[in-house]
Amino acid sequence: MDENLHSPQRRLIELRMEHADLDDLIDRNPLDRGSDDLTLRRLKKRRLLLRDQIARLESQVDPPEPA
């Protein structure tokens, strides 16, 4: 049970969920009148970082087949 909590697959799910949450937040942000450009840039930077982490983890979990 404990090994499932720290498995790469679980981490991948958590990263995807966080990425989806940021997508939603960024999409709604321009609608907020009090939105801050710096905050929006930080959210987008975090989203890119998450995308890179997801890609790296996906390649570890399911490595590409040799040609």
Sequence and secondary structure as in RCSB ss.txt:
>XXXX:A:sequence
MDENLHSPQRRLIELRMEHADLDDLIDRNPLDRGSDDLTLRRLKKRRLLLRDQIARLESQVDPPEPA
>XXXX:A:secstr
 HHHHT HHHHHHHHHHHHHHHHHHHHHGGGSTT  HHHHHHHHHHHHHHHHHHHHHHHHHS     
